């Protein structure tokens, strides 16, 4: 869009529009300057930079987002909780999307969209010519309209209350993805880690059905290819393959065991 060209295109949204599927990865532990180019070689569509369960600061997030802007990967950030300053400031440093933990109600989803989108979609404060537009001059209206379309909002469903209010959450204009936080959801249901429990599988089905009815993406983070296959066969189409530390640990365990077996 003329006047909005300085905002990085969102590869996640492009792949969802073209293929109805997208694959990414969570950055949890490492967050080094080289990680962006490494993951570019892996050919992923998006990353989720975790700030809920890590010690990452606002400056760390800004650095990581800037490094990912040197690739075509879409940088998303999982914020700690639903607060305006977490949402707007994260987008102002150039993130193309937000993952918000434990969204329980339609009102919470509306508050997220209000903070993430410019008027008339929301109530995000306007600061132009900064990191999110590569410090260049933009046409305000064109940029804000493009930003509204280009910014991804992911609501994590991690509680029984969230499952009960799925229709209200999914019905908020501006929400793009319903994402199951599988450990937290199973814990909320009193069956922590029991991902084959019929009650948990029923909750997954409810999320999938609701997302499909509202033409939303359906996200989850498997820790293995077998788990990915199972959940994709159920209908999940937004897949974050594991977190950086888990991939590293599993690869090293397998490699070191293999080396020891050579003796």
N, C-alpha and C positions, 0 to 999 in steps of 0.2 A: 504494500500500500504506500503510495506517495506520501512522504512526510513522516512515515513510520519505519523506514528502512533500517534505521539504526538499532532496532531491537532484534536480537538474535532469534531466528525462526525456531519453533518448538518441534523438534524431531519426533517427540512422543505423539503429539497431536497429528502430525503428518502420517505417521504409521498407523494410527488408529483410524484415520479417515480412509487410508488406502487399503489396509489389510485387516482392520478390526483386531489387531494384536500388537503388543509391544513388549519388549524385554529389556530389563534394566538390572541394577545392582545397587546394594546399599553400602555406603561408605560409613564405617562405624569407628574404626580404630586408627587407620594410617593417615589418610588425608595429606599425602605428600605432594609436592609440586609436580612430580612425574606421573602421578596416578591418572591424570586426565588423559595423557597420551597413551598410557598403557591400556586403559579401558577403551580408547578409540580403536586400538588394534583388535580388541575383542569384539568390536562391532556392535556395541549396545546402543540402545535408543535414549536411555535416560539413567541418571543416577539419583539416589536419594541420600542426601548428606544428613546424617542423623544428629540432631541436637537434643533429642529427648533423653537418650540414655548415654550420652557422652559428655566429655568436658569441653567440647568445642565452644569457643567464644564467638562473638559477633565478628571479630577480625578474622578468625579462622574460617568462618563461613564465607566472608567476603573474598578471601584469598582463593579458596577452592572454587567458588563460582567464577572468578576471573580466569583461573586456569582452564576450567571447562569451556569457557567462551572461546578458547583457542581451538576447540574441536566442534564437531556438529552434534555432540551429545547434549541433551537437554538437562540442565542442572535443577533438581528439585531439592527442597530442604524439609525435613521433618522438624517442626517447631516443638517446643516443650509443652505448650498448652494454648488454649484459645485466648489470646490477648492481642489487642490491636497492634501494639508496638512490635511484637514478634512477627506478625504477618506483614505489615507494611514495610518495616525496615528490612526484612529479608528480601522482599521483592525489589526494594529500592537499590540493593547491592547487585541486582541482576539475575536473581533466581527466576526461573520460568514457571515454577510451580511450587505448591506447598502440600505436604502431607500433614494432616492435623490428627493427633491421637485422640482416641476415645470420644468420638462425637456421639452424643446420646439423644439429641432432640433436633427437631426441625428449626427451632429458635437458635440453637448453637450453629447449625449449618448456615443459617441466614446471617449470623454475626460474622462468620468466617468470610462469606462472599462479600458482605458489606466492606470489610477491611481490605479485601484483596482486589476489588474491582473499582474502577473510577466511575463517577456518575455518567450516565443515569443508572448503571447496573448496581453500583455500590456507593460507598462513601470514603474511598481511599484518598488520603491527602495527596496533593500534587506537588512534586518537586522534579522538574525536568532538567535535562542537560547534565545528569549525573551518571553513575555507573550503569544503570539499566538502559541508557541510550548511548552508551560508549562516550559520554561526555560531549556529544554533538548536539547541535541545534535541531529541533524537530518541530513540526507543526503540532501544536498541543492537541487539537481535537483528533487528528488522524492518529497520533501516537497513542492517545488514551483508548480510542476505539480498537486499535490493533492490539494493545496490551490486554484489554478485556478479553479479546478472542484468543490471544496467544498464551494466556496464563492458565495453568492447570490447577484445579482444586481437588484434592483427594481427601475424602472423609474416611477415617478409620472406624470400623465397627468392631468394638472390643468389649462389649458388655451386653447383658441381657436387655437392658433398657434401650440400647442402640438397636438391637434386633426388633424389639417391639415397636420402635418408632421409624422403621426403615422407610415406610412410604412418605412420611413427613420430611425426612432427610433427603431422600432421592428426589422429592418434588421441588426442591429449592433450585431455581434457575441459577446457573453458574457452577454448580457441583458437577464434576466430570467423572469421578471414579468413586465407587464404594469399595473399600479395601478391608479385608478381614485381617485383623491382628490376631492370629490364631492362638497364640499362647494366652494372651490376655482374655480373649473371648472364652476359651475353655476354662480358664480360672474363674471367670465371672459366673460360669454355669456350674461351678463346683466339681468340675472334672478336668483339672489341669493336665495338659499334655495328652489327653485321651482323644486323639484326632480321628479315631475310628468309632467313637461312641455314637450311637444312633442320634442322640440329642444334638451332638455337635454337627453331625452331617446334615441333620434337618435344618439347623441354623444356617449352614453354608448354602443349602438349597434356597432358603428364603432370601438370602442376600443376592444370589444369582438371579432368581426370578424377578426380584424387585429392580435390580439394575437393568436387566433386559427390558422390562416393561417401560422403563424411563430412558432407554437408549444410553445408558452409562457404561463406562468401563468397569470391569470386575477384577479387583487386584488382590494379590496374596504373595507371600514370600516363601517359596519352598527352599529347603536346605539340601535337596538332592534331586537328581533327575527323576528318580522313581516317584518322589513326592510331587514334582512338577507334573509328571505325566498323569498322576491320579487327579490332581486338582484341575488340570487343563481339560481332562476328559469330562469333568463335572460342568465345565463352562467358564472357568477363569481365563481371561484373555489379556490381563496385565500382570506380567510375571517379573518380580524382582528376584533374580537368582542369588540367594544367600547374601551374607554380609562379608566384607573383605577379610576380617579376622578368621571367620569360619572356613572360607576357601583356603586361606593360607595354612591353617592348622591341619585341615584334612589332607591337603596336598603333601605337606611335610610328613605327616604320620605315615602316609602310604609310601612315600619315597624312602624315608629312613628305614621302615620295615623292609622294603625291598632291598636296600643296601645291606642290611644285616643278614638277610637271607642268602646273600652272595657268598658269605663266608662258609 
